[in-house]
């Protein structure tokens, strides 16, 4: 598990990714909620974490703080 920036570098905020069979994939839209975000961040040794609003019909990750944090298309 890791958190990456919009450029794919390790970061303290951004997109959560998991490695499965040697491939990294985004956790966006896979049952993520505020509780899961807090648990993941604590597992990564952060004090806390939060999930950016995903109720919007637009991809929030596509324009978060002026950058695109969305993972590659499947």
N, CA, C and O atoms as a Tripos MOL2 file, in Angstrom:
@<TRIPOS>MOLECULE
protein
  296   295    74     0     0
PROTEIN
NO_CHARGES

@<TRIPOS>ATOM
      1 N           0.8420   -1.1550    0.0000 N.3       1 UNK1
      2 CA          0.0000    0.0000    0.0000 C.3       1 UNK1
      3 C           0.8980    1.2310    0.0000 C.2       1 UNK1
      4 O           1.9580    1.2400    0.6260 O.2       1 UNK1
      5 N           0.4510    2.2940   -0.7250 N.am      2 UNK2
      6 CA          1.2150    3.5270   -0.7390 C.3       2 UNK2
      7 C           0.2910    4.6800   -1.1260 C.2       2 UNK2
      8 O          -0.7980    4.4750   -1.6620 O.2       2 UNK2
      9 N           0.7590    5.8980   -0.8390 N.am      3 UNK3
     10 CA          0.0780    7.1090   -1.2690 C.3       3 UNK3
     11 C           1.0110    7.8010   -2.2390 C.2       3 UNK3
     12 O           2.1870    8.0070   -1.9400 O.2       3 UNK3
     13 N           0.4850    8.1640   -3.4090 N.am      4 UNK4
     14 CA          1.3240    8.7870   -4.4350 C.3       4 UNK4
     15 C           0.7620   10.1450   -4.8590 C.2       4 UNK4
     16 O          -0.4400   10.4000   -4.7830 O.2       4 UNK4
     17 N           1.6700   10.9940   -5.3050 N.am      5 UNK5
     18 CA          1.2960   12.3310   -5.7810 C.3       5 UNK5
     19 C           0.7420   12.2450   -7.1990 C.2       5 UNK5
     20 O           0.6290   11.1640   -7.7760 O.2       5 UNK5
     21 N           0.4020   13.4050   -7.7410 N.am      6 UNK6
     22 CA         -0.1190   13.4400   -9.1100 C.3       6 UNK6
     23 C           0.9250   13.0110  -10.1310 C.2       6 UNK6
     24 O           0.5820   12.6440  -11.2550 O.2       6 UNK6
     25 N           2.2100   13.0550   -9.7440 N.am      7 UNK7
     26 CA          3.2790   12.6280  -10.6520 C.3       7 UNK7
     27 C           3.7170   11.1930  -10.3880 C.2       7 UNK7
     28 O           4.6600   10.7070  -11.0130 O.2       7 UNK7
     29 N           3.0330   10.5060   -9.4610 N.am      8 UNK8
     30 CA          3.3440    9.1120   -9.1850 C.3       8 UNK8
     31 C           4.4490    8.9010   -8.1670 C.2       8 UNK8
     32 O           4.9250    7.7790   -7.9910 O.2       8 UNK8
     33 N           4.8660    9.9760   -7.4900 N.am      9 UNK9
     34 CA          5.9080    9.8520   -6.4710 C.3       9 UNK9
     35 C           5.2750    9.6430   -5.1050 C.2       9 UNK9
     36 O           4.1370   10.0530   -4.8750 O.2       9 UNK9
     37 N           6.0080    9.0080   -4.1990 N.am     10 UNK10
     38 CA          5.5270    8.8060   -2.8380 C.3      10 UNK10
     39 C           5.1930   10.1590   -2.2280 C.2      10 UNK10
     40 O           5.9320   11.1250   -2.4190 O.2      10 UNK10
     41 N           4.0670   10.2370   -1.4850 N.am     11 UNK11
     42 CA          3.6100   11.5070   -0.9520 C.3      11 UNK11
     43 C           2.8170   11.2930    0.3370 C.2      11 UNK11
     44 O           2.4850   10.1610    0.6910 O.2      11 UNK11
     45 N           2.5200   12.3800    1.0280 N.am     12 UNK12
     46 CA          1.6920   12.2990    2.2230 C.3      12 UNK12
     47 C           0.2210   12.5660    1.9130 C.2      12 UNK12
     48 O          -0.6340   12.3700    2.7770 O.2      12 UNK12
     49 N          -0.0850   13.0100    0.6940 N.am     13 UNK13
     50 CA         -1.4710   13.1520    0.2640 C.3      13 UNK13
     51 C          -1.5430   12.8180   -1.2170 C.2      13 UNK13
     52 O          -0.5960   13.0400   -1.9720 O.2      13 UNK13
     53 N          -2.6880   12.2790   -1.6110 N.am     14 UNK14
     54 CA         -2.8510   11.9140   -3.0080 C.3      14 UNK14
     55 C          -3.6910   10.6780   -3.1560 C.2      14 UNK14
     56 O          -4.6770   10.4940   -2.4430 O.2      14 UNK14
     57 N          -3.3090    9.8420   -4.0660 N.am     15 UNK15
     58 CA         -4.0640    8.6400   -4.4270 C.3      15 UNK15
     59 C          -3.5130    7.4340   -3.6690 C.2      15 UNK15
     60 O          -2.2990    7.2480   -3.5790 O.2      15 UNK15
     61 N          -4.4140    6.6170   -3.1250 N.am     16 UNK16
     62 CA         -4.0220    5.3730   -2.4600 C.3      16 UNK16
     63 C          -3.9030    4.2840   -3.5130 C.2      16 UNK16
     64 O          -4.7990    4.1010   -4.3370 O.2      16 UNK16
     65 N          -2.8010    3.5700   -3.4780 N.am     17 UNK17
     66 CA         -2.5950    2.4540   -4.4050 C.3      17 UNK17
     67 C          -2.2280    1.1930   -3.6290 C.2      17 UNK17
     68 O          -1.6010    1.2520   -2.5710 O.2      17 UNK17
     69 N          -2.6320    0.0650   -4.1740 N.am     18 UNK18
     70 CA         -2.2910   -1.2490   -3.6260 C.3      18 UNK18
     71 C          -1.5400   -2.0390   -4.6890 C.2      18 UNK18
     72 O          -1.7880   -1.8820   -5.8840 O.2      18 UNK18
     73 N          -0.6230   -2.8850   -4.2460 N.am     19 UNK19
     74 CA          0.0910   -3.7430   -5.1930 C.3      19 UNK19
     75 C          -0.5190   -5.1360   -5.1250 C.2      19 UNK19
     76 O          -0.6790   -5.7100   -4.0480 O.2      19 UNK19
     77 N          -0.8520   -5.6600   -6.2840 N.am     20 UNK20
     78 CA         -1.4280   -6.9930   -6.3990 C.3      20 UNK20
     79 C          -0.7180   -7.7140   -7.5320 C.2      20 UNK20
     80 O          -0.7260   -7.2490   -8.6720 O.2      20 UNK20
     81 N          -0.1130   -8.8370   -7.2250 N.am     21 UNK21
     82 CA          0.6400   -9.6100   -8.2190 C.3      21 UNK21
     83 C           1.6820   -8.7560   -8.9380 C.2      21 UNK21
     84 O           1.8840   -8.8890  -10.1460 O.2      21 UNK21
     85 N           2.3390   -7.8800   -8.1830 N.am     22 UNK22
     86 CA          3.4170   -7.0640   -8.7280 C.3      22 UNK22
     87 C           2.9820   -5.8130   -9.4700 C.2      22 UNK22
     88 O           3.8270   -5.0620   -9.9550 O.2      22 UNK22
     89 N           1.6630   -5.5720   -9.5700 N.am     23 UNK23
     90 CA          1.1580   -4.3930  -10.2780 C.3      23 UNK23
     91 C           0.4670   -3.4450   -9.3020 C.2      23 UNK23
     92 O          -0.3050   -3.8770   -8.4460 O.2      23 UNK23
     93 N           0.7520   -2.1410   -9.4380 N.am     24 UNK24
     94 CA          0.1120   -1.1330   -8.6010 C.3      24 UNK24
     95 C          -1.2010   -0.7020   -9.2420 C.2      24 UNK24
     96 O          -1.2630   -0.4790  -10.4510 O.2      24 UNK24
     97 N          -2.2560   -0.5830   -8.4280 N.am     25 UNK25
     98 CA         -3.5500   -0.1140   -8.9080 C.3      25 UNK25
     99 C          -4.1820    0.8260   -7.9080 C.2      25 UNK25
    100 O          -3.9250    0.7250   -6.7090 O.2      25 UNK25
    101 N          -4.9960    1.7300   -8.3810 N.am     26 UNK26
    102 CA         -5.6510    2.7350   -7.5540 C.3      26 UNK26
    103 C          -6.8030    2.1270   -6.7660 C.2      26 UNK26
    104 O          -7.4970    1.2270   -7.2380 O.2      26 UNK26
    105 N          -6.9880    2.6420   -5.5510 N.am     27 UNK27
    106 CA         -8.0990    2.1840   -4.7130 C.3      27 UNK27
    107 C          -9.3400    3.0370   -4.9020 C.2      27 UNK27
    108 O         -10.3590    2.7740   -4.2640 O.2      27 UNK27
    109 N          -9.2910    4.0500   -5.7580 N.am     28 UNK28
    110 CA        -10.4330    4.9440   -5.9690 C.3      28 UNK28
    111 C         -11.6600    4.1580   -6.4140 C.2      28 UNK28
    112 O         -11.5800    3.3080   -7.3010 O.2      28 UNK28
    113 N         -12.8010    4.4560   -5.7860 N.am     29 UNK29
    114 CA        -14.0640    3.8690   -6.2190 C.3      29 UNK29
    115 C         -14.2270    2.4070   -5.8960 C.2      29 UNK29
    116 O         -15.1200    1.7590   -6.4410 O.2      29 UNK29
    117 N         -13.3880    1.8580   -5.0200 N.am     30 UNK30
    118 CA        -13.4910    0.4400   -4.6740 C.3      30 UNK30
    119 C         -13.9460    0.3420   -3.2210 C.2      30 UNK30
    120 O         -13.2300   -0.1930   -2.3750 O.2      30 UNK30
    121 N         -15.1360    0.8570   -2.9380 N.am     31 UNK31
    122 CA        -15.6830    0.8120   -1.5920 C.3      31 UNK31
    123 C         -14.9690    1.7170   -0.6040 C.2      31 UNK31
    124 O         -15.0430    1.4950    0.6040 O.2      31 UNK31
    125 N         -14.2880    2.7220   -1.0970 N.am     32 UNK32
    126 CA        -13.5860    3.6350   -0.2050 C.3      32 UNK32
    127 C         -14.5850    4.5390    0.5060 C.2      32 UNK32
    128 O         -15.5740    4.9790   -0.0800 O.2      32 UNK32
    129 N         -14.3100    4.8060    1.7680 N.am     33 UNK33
    130 CA        -15.1060    5.7480    2.5430 C.3      33 UNK33
    131 C         -14.1800    6.4070    3.5650 C.2      33 UNK33
    132 O         -12.9930    6.0890    3.6270 O.2      33 UNK33
    133 N         -14.7170    7.3110    4.3540 N.am     34 UNK34
    134 CA        -13.9040    8.0310    5.3200 C.3      34 UNK34
    135 C         -13.2310    7.1220    6.3320 C.2      34 UNK34
    136 O         -12.0760    7.3430    6.6950 O.2      34 UNK34
    137 N         -13.9480    6.0960    6.7940 N.am     35 UNK35
    138 CA        -13.3690    5.1600    7.7490 C.3      35 UNK35
    139 C         -12.1850    4.4200    7.1320 C.2      35 UNK35
    140 O         -11.1330    4.2930    7.7580 O.2      35 UNK35
    141 N         -12.3570    3.9350    5.9070 N.am     36 UNK36
    142 CA        -11.2730    3.2150    5.2240 C.3      36 UNK36
    143 C         -10.0630    4.1160    5.0330 C.2      36 UNK36
    144 O          -8.9250    3.6740    5.1920 O.2      36 UNK36
    145 N         -10.3060    5.3830    4.6920 N.am     37 UNK37
    146 CA         -9.1960    6.3270    4.5040 C.3      37 UNK37
    147 C          -8.4070    6.4980    5.8010 C.2      37 UNK37
    148 O          -7.1760    6.5030    5.7870 O.2      37 UNK37
    149 N          -9.1160    6.6360    6.9170 N.am     38 UNK38
    150 CA         -8.4310    6.7780    8.2110 C.3      38 UNK38
    151 C          -7.6230    5.5300    8.5540 C.2      38 UNK38
    152 O          -6.4840    5.6300    9.0100 O.2      38 UNK38
    153 N          -8.2070    4.3650    8.3360 N.am     39 UNK39
    154 CA         -7.5090    3.1070    8.6400 C.3      39 UNK39
    155 C          -6.2630    2.9600    7.7710 C.2      39 UNK39
    156 O          -5.1940    2.6170    8.2760 O.2      39 UNK39
    157 N          -6.3910    3.2130    6.4800 N.am     40 UNK40
    158 CA         -5.2490    3.0990    5.5710 C.3      40 UNK40
    159 C          -4.1410    4.0570    5.9840 C.2      40 UNK40
    160 O          -2.9740    3.6720    6.0530 O.2      40 UNK40
    161 N          -4.5060    5.2940    6.2560 N.am     41 UNK41
    162 CA         -3.4840    6.2760    6.6420 C.3      41 UNK41
    163 C          -2.8000    5.8860    7.9450 C.2      41 UNK41
    164 O          -1.5880    6.0560    8.0810 O.2      41 UNK41
    165 N          -3.5480    5.3740    8.8880 N.am     42 UNK42
    166 CA         -2.9360    4.9240   10.1490 C.3      42 UNK42
    167 C          -2.0220    3.7280    9.9100 C.2      42 UNK42
    168 O          -0.9770    3.6110   10.5500 O.2      42 UNK42
    169 N          -2.4030    2.8470    9.0020 N.am     43 UNK43
    170 CA         -1.5400    1.7040    8.6770 C.3      43 UNK43
    171 C          -0.2290    2.1690    8.0610 C.2      43 UNK43
    172 O           0.8050    1.5180    8.2030 O.2      43 UNK43
    173 N          -0.2890    3.3160    7.3670 N.am     44 UNK44
    174 CA          0.9110    3.8820    6.7520 C.3      44 UNK44
    175 C           1.6600    4.8070    7.7140 C.2      44 UNK44
    176 O           2.5620    5.5400    7.3090 O.2      44 UNK44
    177 N           1.2720    4.7630    9.0050 N.am     45 UNK45
    178 CA          1.9420    5.5040   10.0860 C.3      45 UNK45
    179 C           1.6300    6.9930   10.1090 C.2      45 UNK45
    180 O           2.3860    7.7650   10.6970 O.2      45 UNK45
    181 N           0.5200    7.4230    9.4740 N.am     46 UNK46
    182 CA          0.0500    8.7980    9.6070 C.3      46 UNK46
    183 C          -0.8770    8.8630   10.8110 C.2      46 UNK46
    184 O          -1.4730    7.8530   11.1840 O.2      46 UNK46
    185 N          -1.0080   10.0370   11.4250 N.am     47 UNK47
    186 CA         -1.8880   10.1970   12.5820 C.3      47 UNK47
    187 C          -3.3520   10.0380   12.2280 C.2      47 UNK47
    188 O          -4.1340    9.5290   13.0310 O.2      47 UNK47
    189 N          -3.7260   10.4630   11.0440 N.am     48 UNK48
    190 CA         -5.1210   10.4160   10.6280 C.3      48 UNK48
    191 C          -5.1850   10.5280    9.1060 C.2      48 UNK48
    192 O          -4.1590   10.6980    8.4480 O.2      48 UNK48
    193 N          -6.3550   10.4350    8.5670 N.am     49 UNK49
    194 CA         -6.5420   10.5800    7.1290 C.3      49 UNK49
    195 C          -7.9840   10.9000    6.8280 C.2      49 UNK49
    196 O          -8.8560   10.7360    7.6810 O.2      49 UNK49
    197 N          -8.2340   11.3530    5.6260 N.am     50 UNK50
    198 CA         -9.6150   11.6290    5.2220 C.3      50 UNK50
    199 C          -9.7570   11.3640    3.7350 C.2      50 UNK50
    200 O          -8.7830   11.3660    2.9820 O.2      50 UNK50
    201 N         -10.9780   11.1390    3.3410 N.am     51 UNK51
    202 CA        -11.3110   10.8890    1.9460 C.3      51 UNK51
    203 C         -11.9100   12.1580    1.3680 C.2      51 UNK51
    204 O         -12.8220   12.7350    1.9600 O.2      51 UNK51
    205 N         -11.4160   12.5960    0.2330 N.am     52 UNK52
    206 CA        -11.9960   13.7430   -0.4550 C.3      52 UNK52
    207 C         -13.3690   13.3350   -0.9770 C.2      52 UNK52
    208 O         -13.5450   12.1950   -1.4060 O.2      52 UNK52
    209 N         -14.3220   14.2190   -0.9500 N.am     53 UNK53
    210 CA        -15.7050   13.9440   -1.3500 C.3      53 UNK53
    211 C         -15.7710   13.2060   -2.6850 C.2      53 UNK53
    212 O         -15.3420   13.7240   -3.7160 O.2      53 UNK53
    213 N         -16.3090   12.0010   -2.6490 N.am     54 UNK54
    214 CA        -16.4610   11.2160   -3.8800 C.3      54 UNK54
    215 C         -17.9210   11.1300   -4.3090 C.2      54 UNK54
    216 O         -18.2490   10.3920   -5.2380 O.2      54 UNK54
    217 N         -18.8120   11.8870   -3.6340 N.am     55 UNK55
    218 CA        -20.2330   11.8690   -4.0080 C.3      55 UNK55
    219 C         -20.4870   12.6370   -5.2950 C.2      55 UNK55
    220 O         -21.5350   12.4800   -5.9210 O.2      55 UNK55
    221 N         -19.5370   13.4570   -5.6850 N.am     56 UNK56
    222 CA        -19.6850   14.2630   -6.9030 C.3      56 UNK56
    223 C         -19.6850   13.3520   -8.1300 C.2      56 UNK56
    224 O         -19.0400   12.3030   -8.1330 O.2      56 UNK56
    225 N         -20.4010   13.7520   -9.1530 N.am     57 UNK57
    226 CA        -20.4140   12.9780  -10.3970 C.3      57 UNK57
    227 C         -19.1330   13.1960  -11.1870 C.2      57 UNK57
    228 O         -18.8320   12.4350  -12.1070 O.2      57 UNK57
    229 N         -18.3760   14.2340  -10.8320 N.am     58 UNK58
    230 CA        -17.1040   14.4880  -11.4950 C.3      58 UNK58
    231 C         -16.0010   13.7730  -10.7310 C.2      58 UNK58
    232 O         -16.1350   13.5030   -9.5370 O.2      58 UNK58
    233 N         -14.9250   13.4750  -11.4140 N.am     59 UNK59
    234 CA        -13.7840   12.8470  -10.7530 C.3      59 UNK59
    235 C         -13.0520   13.8990   -9.9320 C.2      59 UNK59
    236 O         -12.3560   14.7490  -10.4860 O.2      59 UNK59
    237 N         -13.2080   13.8430   -8.6150 N.am     60 UNK60
    238 CA        -12.5540   14.7990   -7.7320 C.3      60 UNK60
    239 C         -11.0420   14.7100   -7.9040 C.2      60 UNK60
    240 O         -10.3530   15.7300   -7.8650 O.2      60 UNK60
    241 N         -10.5280   13.5130   -8.0910 N.am     61 UNK61
    242 CA         -9.0740   13.3430   -8.2090 C.3      61 UNK61
    243 C          -8.5120   14.0080   -9.4650 C.2      61 UNK61
    244 O          -7.3140   14.2810   -9.5410 O.2      61 UNK61
    245 N          -9.3740   14.2690  -10.4500 N.am     62 UNK62
    246 CA         -8.8970   14.8760  -11.6980 C.3      62 UNK62
    247 C          -8.5040   16.3350  -11.5170 C.2      62 UNK62
    248 O          -7.7360   16.8730  -12.3140 O.2      62 UNK62
    249 N          -9.0200   16.9740  -10.4840 N.am     63 UNK63
    250 CA         -8.6480   18.3570  -10.2320 C.3      63 UNK63
    251 C          -8.6060   18.6140   -8.7330 C.2      63 UNK63
    252 O          -9.4330   19.3520   -8.1970 O.2      63 UNK63
    253 N          -7.6530   18.0110   -8.0700 N.am     64 UNK64
    254 CA         -7.4460   18.2130   -6.6460 C.3      64 UNK64
    255 C          -6.2330   19.1120   -6.4740 C.2      64 UNK64
    256 O          -5.1120   18.7400   -6.8180 O.2      64 UNK64
    257 N          -6.4770   20.2990   -5.9350 N.am     65 UNK65
    258 CA         -5.4150   21.2940   -5.7680 C.3      65 UNK65
    259 C          -4.7200   21.6000   -7.0960 C.2      65 UNK65
    260 O          -3.5110   21.8240   -7.1510 O.2      65 UNK65
    261 N          -5.5240   21.6000   -8.1620 N.am     66 UNK66
    262 CA         -5.0140   21.9740   -9.4820 C.3      66 UNK66
    263 C          -4.2120   20.8990  -10.1860 C.2      66 UNK66
    264 O          -3.5930   21.1690  -11.2150 O.2      66 UNK66
    265 N          -4.2090   19.6710   -9.6480 N.am     67 UNK67
    266 CA         -3.4530   18.5880  -10.2780 C.3      67 UNK67
    267 C          -4.3380   17.3620  -10.4700 C.2      67 UNK67
    268 O          -5.3820   17.2410   -9.8290 O.2      67 UNK67
    269 N          -3.9300   16.4640  -11.3380 N.am     68 UNK68
    270 CA         -4.6710   15.2460  -11.6280 C.3      68 UNK68
    271 C          -4.0620   14.0970  -10.8380 C.2      68 UNK68
    272 O          -2.9450   13.6630  -11.1180 O.2      68 UNK68
    273 N          -4.8080   13.6060   -9.8420 N.am     69 UNK69
    274 CA         -4.3530   12.5010   -9.0140 C.3      69 UNK69
    275 C          -4.9790   11.1740   -9.4280 C.2      69 UNK69
    276 O          -4.7390   10.1530   -8.7840 O.2      69 UNK69
    277 N          -5.7850   11.1730  -10.5030 N.am     70 UNK70
    278 CA         -6.4400    9.9310  -10.9380 C.3      70 UNK70
    279 C          -5.4030    8.9200  -11.4280 C.2      70 UNK70
    280 O          -4.4070    9.2720  -12.0590 O.2      70 UNK70
    281 N          -5.6700    7.6760  -11.1180 N.am     71 UNK71
    282 CA         -4.7990    6.6090  -11.5960 C.3      71 UNK71
    283 C          -5.0320    6.3270  -13.0680 C.2      71 UNK71
    284 O          -5.9640    6.8620  -13.6700 O.2      71 UNK71
    285 N          -4.1900    5.4920  -13.6430 N.am     72 UNK72
    286 CA         -4.3690    5.1470  -15.0570 C.3      72 UNK72
    287 C          -5.6740    4.3950  -15.2760 C.2      72 UNK72
    288 O          -6.1410    3.6730  -14.3950 O.2      72 UNK72
    289 N          -6.2500    4.5680  -16.4410 N.am     73 UNK73
    290 CA         -7.4950    3.8720  -16.7800 C.3      73 UNK73
    291 C          -7.2460    2.3810  -16.8390 C.2      73 UNK73
    292 O          -6.1830    1.9380  -17.2730 O.2      73 UNK73
    293 N          -8.2490    1.5890  -16.3910 N.am     74 UNK74
    294 CA         -8.0750    0.1120  -16.4210 C.3      74 UNK74
    295 C          -8.0330   -0.4260  -17.8310 C.2      74 UNK74
    296 O          -7.8930   -1.6340  -18.0260 O.2      74 UNK74
@<TRIPOS>BOND
     1     1     2 1
     2     2     3 1
     3     3     4 2
     4     3     5 am
     5     5     6 1
     6     6     7 1
     7     7     8 2
     8     7     9 am
     9     9    10 1
    10    10    11 1
    11    11    12 2
    12    11    13 am
    13    13    14 1
    14    14    15 1
    15    15    16 2
    16    15    17 am
    17    17    18 1
    18    18    19 1
    19    19    20 2
    20    19    21 am
    21    21    22 1
    22    22    23 1
    23    23    24 2
    24    23    25 am
    25    25    26 1
    26    26    27 1
    27    27    28 2
    28    27    29 am
    29    29    30 1
    30    30    31 1
    31    31    32 2
    32    31    33 am
    33    33    34 1
    34    34    35 1
    35    35    36 2
    36    35    37 am
    37    37    38 1
    38    38    39 1
    39    39    40 2
    40    39    41 am
    41    41    42 1
    42    42    43 1
    43    43    44 2
    44    43    45 am
    45    45    46 1
    46    46    47 1
    47    47    48 2
    48    47    49 am
    49    49    50 1
    50    50    51 1
    51    51    52 2
    52    51    53 am
    53    53    54 1
    54    54    55 1
    55    55    56 2
    56    55    57 am
    57    57    58 1
    58    58    59 1
    59    59    60 2
    60    59    61 am
    61    61    62 1
    62    62    63 1
    63    63    64 2
    64    63    65 am
    65    65    66 1
    66    66    67 1
    67    67    68 2
    68    67    69 am
    69    69    70 1
    70    70    71 1
    71    71    72 2
    72    71    73 am
    73    73    74 1
    74    74    75 1
    75    75    76 2
    76    75    77 am
    77    77    78 1
    78    78    79 1
    79    79    80 2
    80    79    81 am
    81    81    82 1
    82    82    83 1
    83    83    84 2
    84    83    85 am
    85    85    86 1
    86    86    87 1
    87    87    88 2
    88    87    89 am
    89    89    90 1
    90    90    91 1
    91    91    92 2
    92    91    93 am
    93    93    94 1
    94    94    95 1
    95    95    96 2
    96    95    97 am
    97    97    98 1
    98    98    99 1
    99    99   100 2
   100    99   101 am
   101   101   102 1
   102   102   103 1
   103   103   104 2
   104   103   105 am
   105   105   106 1
   106   106   107 1
   107   107   108 2
   108   107   109 am
   109   109   110 1
   110   110   111 1
   111   111   112 2
   112   111   113 am
   113   113   114 1
   114   114   115 1
   115   115   116 2
   116   115   117 am
   117   117   118 1
   118   118   119 1
   119   119   120 2
   120   119   121 am
   121   121   122 1
   122   122   123 1
   123   123   124 2
   124   123   125 am
   125   125   126 1
   126   126   127 1
   127   127   128 2
   128   127   129 am
   129   129   130 1
   130   130   131 1
   131   131   132 2
   132   131   133 am
   133   133   134 1
   134   134   135 1
   135   135   136 2
   136   135   137 am
   137   137   138 1
   138   138   139 1
   139   139   140 2
   140   139   141 am
   141   141   142 1
   142   142   143 1
   143   143   144 2
   144   143   145 am
   145   145   146 1
   146   146   147 1
   147   147   148 2
   148   147   149 am
   149   149   150 1
   150   150   151 1
   151   151   152 2
   152   151   153 am
   153   153   154 1
   154   154   155 1
   155   155   156 2
   156   155   157 am
   157   157   158 1
   158   158   159 1
   159   159   160 2
   160   159   161 am
   161   161   162 1
   162   162   163 1
   163   163   164 2
   164   163   165 am
   165   165   166 1
   166   166   167 1
   167   167   168 2
   168   167   169 am
   169   169   170 1
   170   170   171 1
   171   171   172 2
   172   171   173 am
   173   173   174 1
   174   174   175 1
   175   175   176 2
   176   175   177 am
   177   177   178 1
   178   178   179 1
   179   179   180 2
   180   179   181 am
   181   181   182 1
   182   182   183 1
   183   183   184 2
   184   183   185 am
   185   185   186 1
   186   186   187 1
   187   187   188 2
   188   187   189 am
   189   189   190 1
   190   190   191 1
   191   191   192 2
   192   191   193 am
   193   193   194 1
   194   194   195 1
   195   195   196 2
   196   195   197 am
   197   197   198 1
   198   198   199 1
   199   199   200 2
   200   199   201 am
   201   201   202 1
   202   202   203 1
   203   203   204 2
   204   203   205 am
   205   205   206 1
   206   206   207 1
   207   207   208 2
   208   207   209 am
   209   209   210 1
   210   210   211 1
   211   211   212 2
   212   211   213 am
   213   213   214 1
   214   214   215 1
   215   215   216 2
   216   215   217 am
   217   217   218 1
   218   218   219 1
   219   219   220 2
   220   219   221 am
   221   221   222 1
   222   222   223 1
   223   223   224 2
   224   223   225 am
   225   225   226 1
   226   226   227 1
   227   227   228 2
   228   227   229 am
   229   229   230 1
   230   230   231 1
   231   231   232 2
   232   231   233 am
   233   233   234 1
   234   234   235 1
   235   235   236 2
   236   235   237 am
   237   237   238 1
   238   238   239 1
   239   239   240 2
   240   239   241 am
   241   241   242 1
   242   242   243 1
   243   243   244 2
   244   243   245 am
   245   245   246 1
   246   246   247 1
   247   247   248 2
   248   247   249 am
   249   249   250 1
   250   250   251 1
   251   251   252 2
   252   251   253 am
   253   253   254 1
   254   254   255 1
   255   255   256 2
   256   255   257 am
   257   257   258 1
   258   258   259 1
   259   259   260 2
   260   259   261 am
   261   261   262 1
   262   262   263 1
   263   263   264 2
   264   263   265 am
   265   265   266 1
   266   266   267 1
   267   267   268 2
   268   267   269 am
   269   269   270 1
   270   270   271 1
   271   271   272 2
   272   271   273 am
   273   273   274 1
   274   274   275 1
   275   275   276 2
   276   275   277 am
   277   277   278 1
   278   278   279 1
   279   279   280 2
   280   279   281 am
   281   281   282 1
   282   282   283 1
   283   283   284 2
   284   283   285 am
   285   285   286 1
   286   286   287 1
   287   287   288 2
   288   287   289 am
   289   289   290 1
   290   290   291 1
   291   291   292 2
   292   291   293 am
   293   293   294 1
   294   294   295 1
   295   295   296 2
@<TRIPOS>SUBSTRUCTURE
     1 UNK1         2 RESIDUE 1 A UNK
     2 UNK2         6 RESIDUE 1 A UNK
     3 UNK3        10 RESIDUE 1 A UNK
     4 UNK4        14 RESIDUE 1 A UNK
     5 UNK5        18 RESIDUE 1 A UNK
     6 UNK6        22 RESIDUE 1 A UNK
     7 UNK7        26 RESIDUE 1 A UNK
     8 UNK8        30 RESIDUE 1 A UNK
     9 UNK9        34 RESIDUE 1 A UNK
    10 UNK10       38 RESIDUE 1 A UNK
    11 UNK11       42 RESIDUE 1 A UNK
    12 UNK12       46 RESIDUE 1 A UNK
    13 UNK13       50 RESIDUE 1 A UNK
    14 UNK14       54 RESIDUE 1 A UNK
    15 UNK15       58 RESIDUE 1 A UNK
    16 UNK16       62 RESIDUE 1 A UNK
    17 UNK17       66 RESIDUE 1 A UNK
    18 UNK18       70 RESIDUE 1 A UNK
    19 UNK19       74 RESIDUE 1 A UNK
    20 UNK20       78 RESIDUE 1 A UNK
    21 UNK21       82 RESIDUE 1 A UNK
    22 UNK22       86 RESIDUE 1 A UNK
    23 UNK23       90 RESIDUE 1 A UNK
    24 UNK24       94 RESIDUE 1 A UNK
    25 UNK25       98 RESIDUE 1 A UNK
    26 UNK26      102 RESIDUE 1 A UNK
    27 UNK27      106 RESIDUE 1 A UNK
    28 UNK28      110 RESIDUE 1 A UNK
    29 UNK29      114 RESIDUE 1 A UNK
    30 UNK30      118 RESIDUE 1 A UNK
    31 UNK31      122 RESIDUE 1 A UNK
    32 UNK32      126 RESIDUE 1 A UNK
    33 UNK33      130 RESIDUE 1 A UNK
    34 UNK34      134 RESIDUE 1 A UNK
    35 UNK35      138 RESIDUE 1 A UNK
    36 UNK36      142 RESIDUE 1 A UNK
    37 UNK37      146 RESIDUE 1 A UNK
    38 UNK38      150 RESIDUE 1 A UNK
    39 UNK39      154 RESIDUE 1 A UNK
    40 UNK40      158 RESIDUE 1 A UNK
    41 UNK41      162 RESIDUE 1 A UNK
    42 UNK42      166 RESIDUE 1 A UNK
    43 UNK43      170 RESIDUE 1 A UNK
    44 UNK44      174 RESIDUE 1 A UNK
    45 UNK45      178 RESIDUE 1 A UNK
    46 UNK46      182 RESIDUE 1 A UNK
    47 UNK47      186 RESIDUE 1 A UNK
    48 UNK48      190 RESIDUE 1 A UNK
    49 UNK49      194 RESIDUE 1 A UNK
    50 UNK50      198 RESIDUE 1 A UNK
    51 UNK51      202 RESIDUE 1 A UNK
    52 UNK52      206 RESIDUE 1 A UNK
    53 UNK53      210 RESIDUE 1 A UNK
    54 UNK54      214 RESIDUE 1 A UNK
    55 UNK55      218 RESIDUE 1 A UNK
    56 UNK56      222 RESIDUE 1 A UNK
    57 UNK57      226 RESIDUE 1 A UNK
    58 UNK58      230 RESIDUE 1 A UNK
    59 UNK59      234 RESIDUE 1 A UNK
    60 UNK60      238 RESIDUE 1 A UNK
    61 UNK61      242 RESIDUE 1 A UNK
    62 UNK62      246 RESIDUE 1 A UNK
    63 UNK63      250 RESIDUE 1 A UNK
    64 UNK64      254 RESIDUE 1 A UNK
    65 UNK65      258 RESIDUE 1 A UNK
    66 UNK66      262 RESIDUE 1 A UNK
    67 UNK67      266 RESIDUE 1 A UNK
    68 UNK68      270 RESIDUE 1 A UNK
    69 UNK69      274 RESIDUE 1 A UNK
    70 UNK70      278 RESIDUE 1 A UNK
    71 UNK71      282 RESIDUE 1 A UNK
    72 UNK72      286 RESIDUE 1 A UNK
    73 UNK73      290 RESIDUE 1 A UNK
    74 UNK74      294 RESIDUE 1 A UNK
